[in-house]
């Protein structure tokens, strides 16, 4: 740092750190119903169904979830027991819209052959991801504006912090546009068949894992050319777990290429490939506490380590049987 920069720096490292952690508590609380016009306060609906799915996973009212946190040394992840009523929740819908939109999914017995059920599972995953990217963008934008206010970043010329804030705003807009174009219109018109679903059923599989997520994958070698797919994994009985990939019709070929290894393998190899995808792309999943307790410390350390490493490099994933989540 030059003498001139040192003289201009009026913000202490402690003040920077305090504000950084303050931004981590920022919450996005707008109801994200299809028209985005609802003014009611958002509640904390579950992205993974509480009444049925978590019933099969919980132990004494708790499940295990990865909890991402940021320290002064960088990101960290811990797998923690959390009360089932708080697991997989997000402040993305008001009570009325959560109840109205997902009525069929939450009040009817789930059926793999019901296109409305499959669509609503995907819609819930996309809405949860939209909330996550909006909240993330809001935190980064708040941090950037604070730096501008303190004179740490220029207000009228590009800077790394400003470019990062803009990139997150663009990601939020692209996620909203994706939901709006392929999901919102279909929901309002009850056009359940707009998506394509690829279903795997694990027989004789005890309930150990549930997932609700939207993830991105490369569509081609062209930089920035990505496809999107939702993943829902959940037990439906004490010995049966379903895996559902859902994507739009235009992304059928690209999704097949991205998922081919998982879709064409069998048994434990298939579960391992699915586990690697979850560790690589997903952070919204829950585990049965009794199942997690059976992992040895080496397995836990490997999964924890790769979970963090793939935040920076999606290709850091390894082909290791210890990564099996089932």
N, C-alpha and C positions, 0 to 999 in steps of 0.2 A: 504494500500500500504506500502510495506517495505521501509526502508531507501535506500536500494540498488536500488529498482525499481524507487524510487523518483529521485535518482541521474541520472538514465539512461533515464528518461523521459525528452526528449528535445523538445517535441512538445506540445505547449499550447493547452488548450481546444478550444480557439478561432480559432487556425489554423486548428484543427481537424474539427470544425464546418464549417469553410469556405470551406475546401476541400470537405466535404460531400455535401454541397449545389452545389458546382461546378460540381460534378459528376451527379447531377440531371438534368443538362442541356446537358449531353452527348446524342447524337442522332446516331442511326444506319441508314445509308443511302444507303445500297447496294440494287440493284434491285434483288428481290427474285423470278424471273421467274423460271420455272420448272427446267432448267438445271443449275441454279445458276452460269452461266458463263458470264452474261451480265455486261459490265463495265460502262454502261451509268448511269448518275446521277439519283437517285430516285426522283420522284416528291412527291406530297402529295395527292394520290388518296383517294376517299371516300370509307369507308367500308360500309356505309349506303348510298344508292343512293341519290344523291343531286337533280337531275333534277325532279324526280317524287315523291319520298317518302318525302323528306324534303319540297317539295312544299306544301304538305298537312299538315305539322306540324308547319311550321315557322310562326312567327309573326314579321312583320317589318324586315324580313331578319335574324331573330334569332331563335334559339331553346335552350332548357335547357339540360345540360349534367352534370353528376356527375364529379367533378374534384378532383382527388386524389392528395394529396400533403403530404410532410413529413416535420414536424417541429421538433424542438429540444425536444418536448414532445411526438413525435411519429406521426403516420399517421393521416390524417384528410381528410374529404370529405366535399365538398360544392357543392350544385347544383347551377350552374351559367348559365346565358344567354350567348350564344356564337354565333358569326356570322355563318350562315349556311355554308359558304364557308370553314370554319375551323372545322366544326363539324365532328367527326368520321374519320378524316384523319390520315394517317400514311405514313411515308417515306419508303414504301416497294416495289415500282415498278417504273420503268422508264415510261415515257409517252407512248412510243411505245408499250411496253408490257402490260400496263394497258389497252390501247385501243384495242390491238389485242386479248388479252385473254377474255375480257368481252364484246366484240362487240355485241354478240347476246343478252346478258342481258341488255345492255345499249341502244340498238337501236331498239329492238323489243318490242311489247307490251307483258308484262309479262303474262305467262300462266301456271297455276298450273299443267297442264297435259303435259308440255314440259320438258322432262328429262334433256335437256341441261341447261335450265334455273335453275332448281333445283340444278343441280350439280355445276353450276357457283356460285350460292349463297353460297353454302357450301365452295367452293374453296376460295372465297374471305374472308370468316370468318376465315378459317384455315390460310391463308396467313397473315392476320392481326394479328392473335395470334402468329404466328411464328416470325413476326417482333417484337411484344411486348416482347416475352421471350428472343430474341436475344439482344434487347436493354437493357433489365433489367440485363441480364448476363454480358453485357459489362460494365455497370455501377458498378456492384458489383466487377467484376474482377479488374477494374481500382482502386477502393477504396482499395481492398486487396493489390494490388501491391504497392500502395502509402504507406500503413502501413508497408510493408516489407522494402521499401526503407528508411523509417524513423526509422527503427529498432524497430517498435512497434509489429511486428509479425515475427516469424522465417521463413526463406526462405526454409529450408530443413527439417523441421519437421511439423507434422500436428498441426493445430490450429483451433479454432472455425471459424475465419474469412476465413481461407483457405478452410475449409470444406464447408462453405456456398457458397463460390465462385464456388467450384467444383460442388456442387449440382445444382446450376443454369446453369452451362455449360452443365451438363448432361440433365437437363430439356430442354434446347435449342436443344440439339442433338436429344432427343427423339421426340420432336415436329417436327423437320425437317424430321426425319426418318418416322414418321407417315404420313406426307404430301407426302413424296417421294414415299412410298410404296403404298398408297391407292389413292392418288390424282394426282400426277404429271404424272405418266404413263398413267392413264386414260385420263387426259387432252390431252396429246400429241397424244394419239391414238383415241381420241374422243369416249371413251367408257363411255357414260353418265350413263349407268345403273349399275355401280359398287356400288352405294350407295342405301340405303333404306331410304325412307322419310315417316314421319308421319305428316300429315297436319291437322290443325284445322282452321276453318273459323269462325270468330266472325261476325255475322250479326247484323245490326243495332248498330254498334260500331263506334262512331265518331273517327277520327284520333287523337290519343293522344300519341302514343308510337311507337318507332322503335328500333330494336335490331339486332346486328350482332356479333356473338360470338362463340367461341369454348370453351366448358367447359368439365371438367373431372368428373367422378363419380365412386364410388367403384364398381368393378365387382364381388367381392366376399369378404369374411372376411379376406382373405390373405392380409397382409400389402403390399402396393405398387401395388396391382393388380387393375389397373384402366381402365375404358373405356372412350371413348371420343365421343362427340356428338356436332354438330353445332346447333345453334338456330338462326333463323331469324324470326323476327316479324316486320311487316310493314303494313300500310294502303294501300289498292289498290284503294279505292274510298272514298267518304265522309262518307260512312256508312258501310264499310266492311274492316276488318283487318284480315290478314292471319298469322298463326303461323306454322313454318316449322322446325321440328327436322330432322336432317340428320345424319346417322351413317353408318358404314361399315357393310357388310353382316355378318362377324364373330361376331359382337357385337349386333346382333339382339335381342337375349334373354336378355342379360344384360341391354340393353337400355330399353327394355320393363319393366323390373323390376324397373329401375330407374325412369321411366316416367309414370308408371302405374297410380299413383294418379291423375296426370294432365290429362292423356288421357281418364280416365274413369269417370271423374266428368263432370258436366255441368254448364253452365251459370256463375253466379258470383263466385261460388265455384271454378270452373275451372280457372277463371281469377285470383282469389286469389292464388291458388296453383302455377300458372305460375309466378305471381308476386314474390312469395317467392323464387322460383328458381332463378329468375333474381337477386334479392337482394343478394342471397346466393352466386352465381357463376359469375355474369356478371358485368362488369364495362363499356362496350361499348354500351351504349344506349342513346337515345335522347327522350325528352319529349316535348310536345307542351307547350309553355310558358303560354298560357291562361289556360290550364288544370292544370299546376303546381300552378299557382296563386290561384286556387280554393281550394287547400289543406289548412287546418287550421294549425296553428303552432305546435300543438301537433302531428299531422300526420307527418309533416316534420321532427320533432325532432326524432320520432320513426324510420323513414326510415333512416335518417342520422346515428343514433346511431347503428342500426343493420348493416348497410352497412360497418361500420368500424369494428364492433365486429366480423362479419363473415370473415374478412380478417385473423383473428387468429383462429377462431373456426367456421367451416362451420355449426355445429349443434346448433349455438346460435340463429337460426331463430325461430320466435314465430308464433303462429297461431292467428293472430290479423287482423281483417278486415281493420284496418288502413294501412296495408301494401299493400292494393290493388293499383296497379299502373294505372289501367284503369279508 
